[in-house]
Amino acid sequence: MIDHEQGQRDRTDSTAPSAEPAAPNEPAGHSPLPQGGETNGQSHPGLVNFTHSGKHGIQAYNLHLNRDQVIPVPITESDADYKASQEGRFVLPRNSDQWVAASKLLDTYGIVVLCAAPGSGRRTAAMRLLHTATNPAPTIFDLDPEWSKPSVRPLPEEAATGYVLDLSDLPERPDGRLGTDLVGHGEDLRKKNSFLVILATPADWYGHWAEPTLPFTIRLESPDARALVTAELRAHHRGDRVAWLEEKFGDIWKANPSARAAWRLASRLIRAFGPEDIPAIVKDFGDWHTEIESLLSEDRVRGSDAQLLSTRVMVWAGALLHGGQSRSVIKAADDLLARLDFEREPANVLTDATTSSRLEAAKITRNGDRALHNETMEGLPAAILRHLWDEFPTQRDLLRTWAIGIAADRTIPEEDARRVTTALLALAVHRHDRAILDGLASDLTGPRRVLAVESLTKAAGDAEFGRYVSNRLRQWVDAKTPSANKVDLVIEICAGAWGIDQPVLALTRLGKAAGHKDFGSATVVHAFQQLSLRRPDEVRKAVDQWLSDVESGQADATVRRQTLGAFLALVSSDEGTDLVLNDVPARQARLRLVRAWQKLLSTDAAVKAVDRQLTRWQERFQDNPERRELVLDLLTDIFTPPSRRSGLDGLMVTEESAIDPFWREVLERAACRYRESEEASTP
């Protein structure tokens, strides 16, 4: 066991409704229910406070490079899903018979799988199940896995505890024994009066491996939308607006929208100025379907099929590049026509409609050099892209290739390329389209890789989709021969905002990435430098753990290479060096540092980079009265074994063929220390 602080990390809360009432005079545009939603609603990102202690304290968590592990994150009463699961606030799923069955199955098996699409209210339902499983209610934890594949082995089994494990968006199929192992795990939990609720999606939870879990798998439906909206209006002190739900909302209730959609509707109603906003709210809730169908209608476009196609393509290009330069929109439209084998020789182009008339046909207006869809229809461009993906599913591969190709095209201004990646990111998260994110990672290279970094960083922070992105980052650097572009992409993401927010996950991926880069790689050095500045404790603990694993023989050749690369990167910046030197007074830490340097000195591929950093240490500390003696003493330990002193040859002789006094002193001290140790060991 290690101290719980080692597992400390920032965490974005799962999407959930907020139970806090809206301010009576809330300004327009402020949403008490932010967009996005996994549960009976939506939530804003927040940080979990890792001060939970006592018998339900955070389970020991070591940041290994080569082991599967799970972080239990305590769910407190401030959690939005937890609030939404309470009596008087919780709204039952529409298939209430299955809900009753879920409670009984949890009591029987100690485990239940809630199989439903994201946004159906799964996490709130899981909280409710666990909260009512026993009296008194168990302490509840989210389980945050860090593994190559789902496995029962690292799952905790504390007594009188409830766990929630989200296994949605699995990057690859689990091992065949997972279902059987889960049955046994549930039995073990039940003996300890503990329970596990797994969140899964129908798209992932099927196949031979999942069959043993069928007896305790529940197909969950969203709560009744009208009941959910009513509950939220009252919870936010807008009970007077419940009467609005009688007007113009009949078709919405008949459609049985998801919990996420119902929360989006509740948010709009809470923010509305008055009943005069209802028509716009209804259209927005309908994703502007009628308006989009009108834009694409054959009746509106007079002429041939070619003219209809040209107009539709312009509508789509305008949505992809909403607010971009007109020439970028035109180029995007022409590129899609070319991908559709739409013949347009120069003569066709010159006899075709002018740019202005093409934009006008698609109802795209100009503001200076910018091309925009109707700005009075909030969210229309994003809705057009969702409509395109939904209505033409067989063409999604072509459409992804086209859109990502526009972002990668260096003739498109970077500002407009960023509009494309922003639009694609929103589409990927909304539709859980993994192929879009993978395409951005693969195809945005060179100067455009920064756009992939931005997009994947945002996606990794998404409450629902972030798990998939985090797993993909790990998979890319776990590969034996990953693409250099993806390795660099992972390093940049880990060095940025996501790495600072999620240092435990980032450091694992960064350590693996170091194994694919040359020793002393500038990008790896920069990444460790950034995390050392912002997350020094986590960096120190991670590298110390990796060095310990190597010392104990728990690391294979790949992990040893990763560890040495990460260690050298750490000590290649002033910030990382200071972290290392702060640990020198501790005997075990000092021994690990000495042995790490010695291993690097005996690694042929690292020699040049090691010499550069030792020279940098000399230049920094030889005239430093506070640190000179400490550094000299550490270097003496490193070079005490005679077999290591060959590494001093290139350091001692200056360009003027003189012996450098700093390194001469290291050599003299090392020789003396060796003699003393030999004499002490002689009987």
Disulfide bonds with the S-S distance in Angstrom:
none
